[in-house]
Amino acid sequence: MSNQKSTKTERNGVAKPINVSSIWARAVTANSKWDDKEEFLDVIYWGRQLLGVIVGVIWGLIPLKGFIALLLFVLVNAGIIYIYFSSFQCIDEEEYGGAWELTKEGFMTSFAGFLVTWIIIYSGMHFD
């Protein structure tokens, strides 16, 4: 696996190198140390996007529909993310503005990805 690096411009305009493989390794390792809060928030954000698409595919294949499907998505999405940061990573939520801030990080874009995926899969599988 290559050591992927990119840059991230900080608020003061200085470019800071980003080691993607290091971030990925910490994301899948329990109790990782996150020196940069933005990196952990990025992991939450992109993990939630992936989760939204996966749940959309599953809900479309089952087929779930209506308010129950939407409610289940919210519960599954928030629950998995909460378990990830509180039990798997064991981070101090107060450093990030509390559990609510972490739980809602990237939720609306995840919800949009879920809806698009769910609608496409459901319509493709269950309509002529």
N, C-alpha and C positions, 0 to 999 in steps of 0.2 A: 504494500500500500504506500503510495507516495505521501510525502509530507506536504500537504497542501497549505499554502500560505496566501493570505490576501491582506489588504489593509483596511483599516477602519479610521475614518477621520474623527478625531475627538472635537469637543466644543472649542478648544483653543486653536484649531486648524492644523494640529500636528498629526501626521499619519502614524498610526500604531499598527504593527504587524499582527495578524490574526492567524493562529495555528489551528486550522479546522480539525485536524486529526486529534489534537490534544483536547479540544472542546468535546468532540464526539466520545473520546475515551472517558472523560470525566462524566459525561451525561449518562453513560451506561454503567458506571461504577458507583456502588453505594457509598454514601457518606463522603463524597468528593469535596475538596476545598475549592471554593469559588472566590478568588481574589477580586475579580471584576464582576460587579453586580449585573452589568449589562449583558455579559456572556450568559449568565444563568437565566436572565429574562428572555434572551434569544432562544435558549434551549426550550424553555416553557412555551414560547410563542410557536416555534416550528414543530415541536412535538404535538402541540394542540392542533396545528393545521393537518398534520399527518393523521392524527386520531379522527378528526372530522371527516376526512375522505374515507378512511377505513370503515367508520361507523355508517357513513352514507351508503357504501357498497353493501354492507351487511344488511342494513334496514331495507334496501331495495331488493335484495335477493330473498329475504324472509317471506313475505313482504309485510312490512309494518306500514301503517298509514295513519293520518290524522293527528289529533292532539296527543294521543298516547305515544306515538313515535317521536314527536317533538319533545315531550316531557322526558321520555327515556333518554334521548340524546343529551339533554341538559344534565340529567343526573349522572349518566355515564361519563360524560366529558368532564364535568366539575369533579366528580368523585375520583377518577383516575389521576387527574392532575393534582388534586389535594393529597392523595396517597403518595404520589411520586415525590412531591417536595417535602411533605411532613414525615413520612416513614422511610422512604428509600434514600433521599438525599439528607434528611434530618437537618435542614437549614433552619436558622432563626428567622421566622416570618417577619418579625419586627424590623429587621434590617431592610426589608423590602416594602415596608408600609403596611404590614399585616397580612393575614391569610387571605382576606378578601381581595386585596390588590393582586396577589399571585393567582388566585382562583379566576379572576376575570381577565388576566393578561392574555390578549389575543382571542378572546372568546367570540367576538362578533365576526371576525374573518373566518374563524373555524366554523361557525354556524353557517356562514355563506357557502363555504366549501362543502359542508355537509349537505345543505339543501340542493345545490347543483348536482352533486354526485347521486344523492338519494333519488331525485326526480328523474335523472337520466337513466339510472339502473332500473328503477321501478317501472318507468314508462317502456323501456326497451324489453323488459322481461314479461310484463303482464298486460300489454296492449298489443293488438294486431296492427 
